[in-house]
Amino acid sequence: MLKNTKKAALLFLFHLGGFLLSYSQQAIPINDTQQKSIAALIGQYSLAREKSDTVLLKTILTVDVDQLVSTGEWRIGIKAAVEGMLKSTASSPGTRTLQIDKIQMITASSAIVDCRYDIQNADGSLRKMWSTFIVVGDKDTWKIRAIRNMLPSQPAAPEPKR
């Protein structure tokens, strides 16, 4: 009898785990308000970088923000992130452009934002990269929690068909 109870309990837990895993993998739709707010946040980030606006940067980054840049440098915390961004902008002048490729909601208050990140260098050369942002929302305010910049070693693959 005890053996059958253990089997039944394990079978129940197995099915419950499968149900929870399948439920947690369903896509969370993004609404227009979220999309516009997140796009505005990325626009503010781009503007703050262009203008070296530390006040704006400090309002759109979380205190515990972390950033991994294409050189492999980790910037942990808002102070290191802001200082690193200013240093990077000053040492490699040019026009930085972020174009949102897609936004994926993780929860109603967190999302992954993938962007094409192009830097038009002062010498005219173009550096094509990717940037991924993890953003978190609190009420009507979105902030950047993490940034990952990537410099592909190969030419970019063609756009996936959606």
Residue pairs with C-beta under 8 A, 6 or more apart in sequence:
27 104
27 105
28 105
28 106
28 107
28 108
29 105
30 38
30 103
30 104
30 105
30 111
34 103
34 105
34 111
34 137
35 103
37 137
37 140
37 142
38 103
38 111
38 113
38 135
38 142
39 100
39 103
41 60
41 135
41 142
41 143
41 144
42 98
42 100
42 113
42 115
42 133
44 56
44 60
45 57
45 60
45 98
45 133
45 144
46 96
46 97
46 98
47 53
47 56
48 54
48 56
48 57
48 60
49 57
49 85
49 89
49 96
50 89
50 95
50 96
52 86
52 89
52 90
54 82
54 86
57 81
57 82
57 85
58 78
58 82
60 143
60 144
61 78
61 81
61 82
61 143
61 144
62 78
62 136
62 143
62 144
62 145
63 77
63 78
64 77
64 78
64 145
65 77
65 78
65 81
65 144
65 145
65 146
65 147
66 74
66 75
66 76
66 77
66 81
66 145
66 146
66 147
67 74
67 75
67 81
67 84
67 85
67 146
67 147
67 148
67 149
68 74
68 75
68 147
68 148
68 149
69 75
69 84
69 88
69 149
70 129
70 149
70 150
70 151
73 84
75 81
75 83
75 84
75 85
81 147
89 96
92 119
92 121
93 121
93 122
94 119
94 120
94 121
94 122
94 127
95 119
95 120
96 117
96 118
96 119
96 120
97 116
97 117
97 118
97 119
97 120
98 115
98 116
98 117
98 131
99 115
99 116
99 118
100 113
100 114
100 115
101 114
101 115
101 116
102 113
102 114
103 111
103 112
103 113
103 114
104 111
104 112
104 114
105 111
106 112
108 137
109 136
109 137
109 138
110 134
110 135
110 136
110 137
110 145
111 134
111 135
111 137
112 132
112 133
112 134
113 132
113 133
113 134
113 135
114 130
114 131
114 132
115 130
115 131
115 132
115 133
116 128
116 129
116 130
116 131
117 128
117 129
117 130
117 131
117 149
118 126
118 127
118 128
118 129
119 126
119 127
119 129
120 126
121 127
127 151
128 152
128 156
129 149
129 150
129 151
129 152
130 149
130 150
130 152
131 147
131 148
131 149
131 150
132 147
132 148
132 150
133 144
133 146
133 147
133 148
134 144
134 145
134 146
134 147
135 142
135 143
135 144
135 145
136 142
136 143
136 145
137 143
